[in-house]
Amino acid sequence: MDNIDYQRPASVDEAIRLAQQPGTAFIGGGTNLLDLMKGGVARPMRLLDVTRLPGREIAQLPDGGLRLGAGVPNSDAANHRLVRERYPLLARALLSGASAQLRNMATVGGNLMQRTRCSYFTDTGFGACNKREPGSGCAAIGGFNRMHAILGTSEACIATHPSDMCVALAALRATVRVRGAQGERTIPMTEFHRLPAARPELDTVLQPGELIVSVDLPASRFAQRHAYLKLRDRASFAFALVSVAAALDERDGAVADAALALGGVAHKPWRVLAAEQALVGRPLSEASIADATSLLLDGARGFGHNDFKIELARRAVARALAQAHTGTA
Amino acid sequence: MSDPLDDADRAVRHPHPALPAPTRRGFLKSAGAATGALATALPGTPAAAAPAAPTMPPPPRPAPPPRRITLTINGARHELMVEARVTLLDALREHLALYGTKKGCDRGQCGACTVLVDGRRINSCLTLAVMQEDRAITTIEGLGQPGALHAMQAAFIEHDAFQCGYCTPGQICSAVALVQEARDGQASAVTADLRQPAVLDDDEIRERMSGNLCRCGAYPNIVKAVRVVATIRPIA
């Protein structure tokens, strides 16, 4: 690993000020950043340790929502009483990710910032990766792309975002609160991560030096009927081939509101408002699920090894919605 | 500092206590040295024969100087000089000679380096030593020693929960934390009802131990050892 400088800012303001220097990275749990640094993929010159800053609390918001401090470890978020009561879909997604050790380390903010596990990105032995070396090409297109994206891809990049937590947050309509030199702003979860387009080196819309402060969840009616379905190559401790966050608010036999997002299929959590709307106003049925799935997977395209993901996603959505309808705990 | 597992090996296996006992660590060191000598002596294996990387490696950076830090490990305070890039795992092994914590993948994928920090299990390969100042670090050496084993260590021996033993310190640290997490009401991905306390059946134990790989495949007996401690014995 490269030699680095290390600083422990005493406040969020100081962290933001120090982060204006080029070559600076924030470190939270470090589980992804240090891994990438060992591989020579990330090469910051200076780390700002933000794990001792305020922001490790989970607090109720006046509107009935919940604020997750960016420094809250994933395991604490998953096991917090209010998360389990009000947002069990989020708890399920968190618990399906990584291992107990990694969940103890990884933070809410760091989870948002984790980078793709595309092996052409993480292995510098491969020369072509537009995400790692802009302009160098994409070895995954035409390479071994079993884990790769089927939606929102570009000619420059077919990487997926690896997070489970973010899929649930997108479905639950969370927002991300960030602070930088220009002040504070709030970004809807669905707009926080980018599609690769021509700039796959940019995962998110964060500006240099901006720090995630919290993730805010709005009041939710999805605590009763929800499912996080994660399909992967082994039963635990593996990234998703396809995952589905599904939740239903059902009243008088009809769906009053629906939340639906996919993981493992795109450069960001994949949520399509029209697909959710297709479920609303009628009882959940094979027909409504088929309508929603068509809209959700509209434009899906495989790259050879990952062609199977299109059908896998279709069936996973149907199963997750059926599980949500049945009601899980 | 002596290696408790070496001590255990010596106590059990060395038939001539009057003679200097061979240790596993001593053997590995001498075997490694011999292999290294052999490799350099063989013709046709110079470094130049290694496949060329597609891009030239970046030049090394000027080194920020090492810094003095204090780590609290197994109840004792240790002062050491480390560069900021040194992981907790490397600090334990290379600076403090606490070899019980093992380096497997060094990338957070195998769990061999699992230690407890403020009672929580983490992968010591994916955190920096400088980040762990003022925290209580517990390694396998701190859980128990020969003659005064932790209940989980004793259970692993009793139920034959290892073959080569390399993943075992991480497995045991992980398992000790698992029992406490379950008592604290933490759920797992296979917990049927998030509103009820989980019952540590075999499915729960497997899921909660999934961050610790065992290439020998001792999983059935690891699960058994964890189940016995979790359900019968009070944990120290």
HADDOCK unambig.tbl for C-alpha pairs under 7 A between the chains (distance, minus, plus):
assign (segid A and resid 1 and name CA) (segid B and resid 85 and name CA) 6.96 0.50 0.50
assign (segid A and resid 2 and name CA) (segid B and resid 61 and name CA) 6.98 0.50 0.50
assign (segid A and resid 3 and name CA) (segid B and resid 61 and name CA) 6.54 0.50 0.50
assign (segid A and resid 3 and name CA) (segid B and resid 63 and name CA) 5.75 0.50 0.50
assign (segid A and resid 3 and name CA) (segid B and resid 64 and name CA) 6.96 0.50 0.50
assign (segid A and resid 3 and name CA) (segid B and resid 85 and name CA) 5.92 0.50 0.50
assign (segid A and resid 4 and name CA) (segid B and resid 64 and name CA) 6.69 0.50 0.50
assign (segid A and resid 4 and name CA) (segid B and resid 84 and name CA) 6.24 0.50 0.50
assign (segid A and resid 4 and name CA) (segid B and resid 85 and name CA) 6.06 0.50 0.50
assign (segid A and resid 5 and name CA) (segid B and resid 64 and name CA) 6.22 0.50 0.50
assign (segid A and resid 5 and name CA) (segid B and resid 84 and name CA) 6.42 0.50 0.50
assign (segid A and resid 6 and name CA) (segid B and resid 84 and name CA) 6.06 0.50 0.50
assign (segid A and resid 30 and name CA) (segid B and resid 126 and name CA) 6.23 0.50 0.50
assign (segid A and resid 30 and name CA) (segid B and resid 127 and name CA) 6.05 0.50 0.50
assign (segid A and resid 31 and name CA) (segid B and resid 126 and name CA) 5.33 0.50 0.50
assign (segid A and resid 34 and name CA) (segid B and resid 126 and name CA) 5.96 0.50 0.50
assign (segid A and resid 35 and name CA) (segid B and resid 107 and name CA) 5.69 0.50 0.50
assign (segid A and resid 35 and name CA) (segid B and resid 126 and name CA) 6.80 0.50 0.50
assign (segid A and resid 79 and name CA) (segid B and resid 186 and name CA) 5.78 0.50 0.50
assign (segid A and resid 79 and name CA) (segid B and resid 187 and name CA) 6.69 0.50 0.50
assign (segid A and resid 84 and name CA) (segid B and resid 194 and name CA) 6.57 0.50 0.50
assign (segid A and resid 92 and name CA) (segid B and resid 189 and name CA) 6.35 0.50 0.50
assign (segid A and resid 95 and name CA) (segid B and resid 188 and name CA) 5.81 0.50 0.50
assign (segid A and resid 95 and name CA) (segid B and resid 189 and name CA) 4.98 0.50 0.50
assign (segid A and resid 96 and name CA) (segid B and resid 189 and name CA) 5.28 0.50 0.50
assign (segid A and resid 99 and name CA) (segid B and resid 210 and name CA) 6.28 0.50 0.50
assign (segid A and resid 99 and name CA) (segid B and resid 211 and name CA) 4.69 0.50 0.50
assign (segid A and resid 100 and name CA) (segid B and resid 208 and name CA) 6.50 0.50 0.50
assign (segid A and resid 100 and name CA) (segid B and resid 211 and name CA) 6.51 0.50 0.50
assign (segid A and resid 101 and name CA) (segid B and resid 121 and name CA) 5.25 0.50 0.50
assign (segid A and resid 101 and name CA) (segid B and resid 122 and name CA) 4.30 0.50 0.50
assign (segid A and resid 101 and name CA) (segid B and resid 123 and name CA) 5.95 0.50 0.50
assign (segid A and resid 101 and name CA) (segid B and resid 211 and name CA) 6.78 0.50 0.50
assign (segid A and resid 102 and name CA) (segid B and resid 122 and name CA) 6.37 0.50 0.50
assign (segid A and resid 102 and name CA) (segid B and resid 123 and name CA) 6.86 0.50 0.50
assign (segid A and resid 104 and name CA) (segid B and resid 120 and name CA) 6.91 0.50 0.50
assign (segid A and resid 104 and name CA) (segid B and resid 121 and name CA) 6.96 0.50 0.50
assign (segid A and resid 104 and name CA) (segid B and resid 122 and name CA) 6.40 0.50 0.50
assign (segid A and resid 105 and name CA) (segid B and resid 122 and name CA) 6.42 0.50 0.50
assign (segid A and resid 125 and name CA) (segid B and resid 53 and name CA) 6.09 0.50 0.50
assign (segid A and resid 125 and name CA) (segid B and resid 54 and name CA) 6.60 0.50 0.50
assign (segid A and resid 127 and name CA) (segid B and resid 54 and name CA) 5.65 0.50 0.50
assign (segid A and resid 127 and name CA) (segid B and resid 55 and name CA) 6.89 0.50 0.50
assign (segid A and resid 236 and name CA) (segid B and resid 207 and name CA) 6.45 0.50 0.50
assign (segid A and resid 236 and name CA) (segid B and resid 210 and name CA) 6.22 0.50 0.50
assign (segid A and resid 237 and name CA) (segid B and resid 210 and name CA) 6.08 0.50 0.50
assign (segid A and resid 237 and name CA) (segid B and resid 211 and name CA) 6.51 0.50 0.50
assign (segid A and resid 329 and name CA) (segid B and resid 192 and name CA) 6.75 0.50 0.50
assign (segid A and resid 329 and name CA) (segid B and resid 193 and name CA) 4.68 0.50 0.50
assign (segid A and resid 329 and name CA) (segid B and resid 194 and name CA) 5.78 0.50 0.50
